[in-house]
Amino acid sequence: MIYREAGQFRTSYAADQAVFPVLQDRIFVWAIAAVAFLVLPFLASEYLLRAILVPFLILAIAAIGLNLLVGYCGQISLGSAAFMAVGAYAAYDITVHLPALNLLVVFALGGLCAAGAGVLFGLPSLRIKGYYLAVATLAAQFFFDWMFIRIPWFTDYASSGSVSAPPLLIFGLSFESPAGRYLLCLGLLTVTALMAKNLVRGRMGRMWMAMRDMDIAAEIIGIRPLHAKLSAFAISSFVIGVSGALWAFVHLGSWEPLAFSIDRSFALLFMVVIGGLGSILGCFFGAAFITTVPIFLNQVPAALGIPLSTAMVSHLEFMTFGALIVFFLVVEPNGLARLWAVGREKLRLWPFPH
């Protein structure tokens, strides 16, 4: 009886509406949190922390932000990397002009700047939707790519030595070590996931899902499209902007506009689709898939002793990665989160066949 809920009675609305109402779920989550916070920072290698875990945590934050917009509100966006770039650039600009400002405040201000950009490019969603909205958000990607790369003020600023990452000091504590950077990203991801989970279960989340399912019916029952759609763009862009600041400060260590190209936007959209639309847990699955599968595919030829050139390995990696994406979308269109939910349902019934 691995996952039996018999005997777990909920005697209040608070217990019934808890994030993890099942005891086994709570034990599993607390065990993962204990390993993530207390074991990995001390036992994981520097390569594992820098090259795998930190990018995974930052991309998971960005995926949560994008899923709020695409999965819960139904507004397609192809300009996520542009909002990451706005958050990263704004955080660097604020740090250069106000070097004594707390780094968490800098991240929040960078997210607010990205939220403003998201609201600006989310205005077309009031009149258009579907593929037309996707093209409108893609315009944000092209606009910010052009602005950060082509305008001399931005390019000179990005190439100057004054924008190198400052020391990671938060409340007097240094996060310069790989373990410190990992703990910083892990803490921000935990807060973001909990806030997003409670947000989508509340009034605003129900408003977003009503607009996603049938916007005309939602407007008839009193939901304002202006408030619903623009709030989704603002909150989503804020979270994505914070992840962009983390990507620049913690992962890259410098401000680099080319790190936020359109490829990054597509990667974030793949994370949401593969992980599961409308699922916070799916953001973790999607980020893990996008982060680890290319590294694994890159190591397979060498592990099998197959002599291949670097270019051939790179091409095979992209081909196999694309085939895996298509395979997962065909097998389970609702993403990896749905496979996880199916596994839980089977454990509830095991060993009975009905």
N, C-alpha and C positions, 0 to 999 in steps of 0.2 A: 504494500500500500504506500507507494512513493509519494503520491500527490493527492491524498484524500482530504476532502474538506468536511467530511462528516464530523459533527460535534462542534464545529466552529460557528457559533451562533452570534449574530450581530444584533445587539439590543438597543442601538441608537443610530440616528441618521449619520452622525459623525463617523461611527465605525463602518457603516455601510458605504460611505462615500470616501473612505480613506484611499490614498494613492495605491497602497498595497494591502487590500483587505484580507488576503489569504496569508496565514502564518508562514507557510513554506516560502512564499514570495519574499516576505520580510526577512526571513533568515538568509535566503539566497542573496538578497541585495546587500544586507549588512556584511555578509562574508566577502562579497566582491569589494565593497568599500574598504573593509579592513585590509585586504590584500593590496588594494590599489594605494592606500594612504600609508600603510605601515610596513609593507614588505617590499614592494617594487622599488621605492626610492633608495633602498639600501642594498638590494641584491641585484638589481638590473645593471647591465653594462652601460657604458657611456653611449655606445652605438645604438643600443635598444632605446635609450631615453631620447637621444637627439634625433635619430633618423626615423623612428617608428612611433613611439608613444606620444611625443610632443606634437608632431604633425597630425596624428590621429585625433588628439584631444581638441586641437584648434579647428580642424575640419569638422569635427562633430558639432562644435558650437555654431559654425557657419551653416551646417546642414539643418540644425534646429531652427535657426532664423529663417532659412529658405522654406522649410516645411510649414512654418506658420503661415506663410503667404500662399504657397502653392498647394499644400496638402489640406490645410484647414479652411482657407478662404477661397481656394480655387482660382487664384490669379497667377497665370503663367508668367515667369520672369526668366529672362536670359541675360540679365545684367548684374548678377550677384557679385562677380569679381570687381565690377566697377565700384560698388558700394564698399567692398573690402578695401579697395585702393583709396577711396575717400577717407575711410576711417583711419587707415595707416598714415596717409599724408597729413591729415589733421592732427593726429597724435604726435607726429614728429614736429610739425610746425609749432604746436603748443609747447612741447618740451624744449625746443630751441629758445622760444621767447620767455617761457616761465620754467626754468630748469629746477626750481625748488618745489614745484607742484608735485603732490603725491601721484604716483604712477597709476593707481587705480582711478583717480579722478581724471587723469589724462586719457585713459582708455574710455571712460564714460563720455568725456567731451568729444572724443573721436567718434564714438557711436552716435552721439547727438548730431554731429555734422553729417554722418552717413544717413541718419534718419531724415534730415532735411532734404538731402538729395533724393532719397527714396520717395518722399511725399511729392517732390517736384515731378519726378518721372512717373509717379503713380497717378497723376491727374488724368491722363488719357483713359484710365480704367473706368472712369465715370461714364464714358461714351462708347468705348470699344471693349471687346473681350475676346478670348480664344487666341487664335493665331495672330490676329491684329495687335492684341496687347503684347504678345511675345515679341513681335517686331518692334513695338514702341519701346519695350524695355531693352531690347538689343541695341537700340539707338543710344541708350545710356552708356552701354559698354563702348561703342565706337566713339562717343563724344569724350568720355573721360580718358580713353586710350590716346586720342588725339591731343587732348589738353595736357596730359602729364608727359607725353613724349615729344610733342611738336612745339609747344609754346616755350620759348627760350627761358622765361623766368622759372618755370617748373623744372626744366631739364638742367639748367645751371645750378639750381638749388639741390637737385637730387645728386648731382655729380660732385658737389662740394664736400669737403671733409667734415663740415660742421654738423652733418646730419647722421653721423655714426651713432649707433645705439648707446644711450647713456647707461650708467650702471643701474641694474634692476634693484632698486631700493624701495620697499613698501613698509611704511611705519618703522623705518630704521632697520629692517631686516633685509639682508642681501639674498637675492635669488640668482646670483651669477652662476652657480654650479648647475650641471645638468639636472640633478635631483631637485634643486630649488625651482628651476624653470618648469619641470614636470609638475611639481606640487602646485605651483601658481596656476598653470593651465587646468589641472585637475580640479582645483577649488572653484575656478570660474565656471568650468563645465558643469559641476555639480549644482551650483547656484542657478545657472541658466536653465538646466534641465528641470529642476524643481519649479522654478518660476513659470516656465513654459507649460509644464504639466498642469499646474493649478490655473493658469490663464485660460487654457483651452477647455477646462472643465467648468469655467465660470460663465458669467453673462456674455463677456466679449467673445469667448470661444464659440458659444452657441450662436451668437450673431454672425460670426464668420462662416460657420458651417451652414447656416441657413442661406447665406448669400451664395455659397458654393453649390448647394443642392438645387436651388431654384430662386434666382435673384428677384424675379417678378413677384413670386408668392411672398418672399421675405419683405419686399417693399410694401405689399398690401397689408401685412400684419403689423406694420409700424417700424420696421428696421430701416434706418436711413442709409442708403448706399454710400453717400459721401463719408459718413462717419465710419462705416464698416470697412470699406476698402482702403481708405487713407490711413486708418489706424493699423490695419494689417501691414501696409507698406512701411509705415513709420517704425513699428515695433520690429518687423523683420529686418529692415535695413539697419536699425540700431544694433541688433545682435550680430548681424553680418559685419558691421563696421568695427565692433569690438574684436571680432575674430580677425579682421584685417590688421588691426593694431597689434594683436598678439603675434600674428604671422610675421610682421615686420620687426617687432621688438624682440620677441623670444626665439623665433625659429631662424629667420634670416639674419637678424642683427643689423640690418640697414634698410634704408628706404629704396626700393627698386620697383619702378612702374611696370617693368616687363614681367614681374612675378604675378601680376593680376591681369593677365591677358584673357581673351575669350575662352581659351582652353580651360582656365580655372572655373569660368561660369558653367561650362558644360560638365565639368567634373562634379561640381556641386549639385547640378540637376540630376546627374546619374546617381549620386549618393541618395538623394531623396526618393527617386523612382525605384532603385534597387532595394533600398532599405524598407520602403513602404510609405506611401502617401498617407498623411494624416496619422502618423505614429511617431511619438517621441523616441521610443525604443528603436524604431527603424532607422533613425538618424545615426545611432551608434553602429548598427549593422552596416549601413551604407558607407560610413566613414572607414570602418575597419576593412571592408571589401576593397574600397578604392586605394587605401594606403598599403595594405599587405599583399594583395594579389599581384601587382606589378613587380614587387620585390621578389616574391616567390617565383614568378615566371622567369625573372632574370637569372635566378640561381639554378633553375632546373637543368639547362644544357650542361653546365659545368659539373653539376652533381652526377649526371649520367655519363660523363666522360665524352660528350659529343663536341668535337672541335668546330666551333662556329665563330665567325667574325663578330666584332662588336655591333656592326651595322645590322647583320642578320639577326642577332639576338634581340636587338631593339625592335626590328620589324616583326619578328615572331611574337614578341611581348605584346605589341599593339594588336596584332591579329587575334591572338588567343584571348586577350582581354576583351576585345569587342565581341568575339564569339560567346564568351561566358556571359556578357551582359544580355545578349539576345536570348541565350539559353534560359537564364533566370526569368526574363520577362515572359517567355513562352510558357515555362513550367508553372510559374506563380506570378501572375501580373500584379498582385497586391504586395509583392515584395517579400523580403526575408522576414519581416515582422509577422507576416501572415503564417509562414512556415513555423515560426516559434509558437504562435498561438495554437496552431493545429497540434503541435507536439504537446503542449500543455493540456489540451482537451483530451488527447489520447491517454495521457497519464492519469487524468481524472477517472477515466473509465476502466483502465487496466486493472486486473486481467480479464475483465468481462468484455464480450464481443459487442455489446449493445450500448 
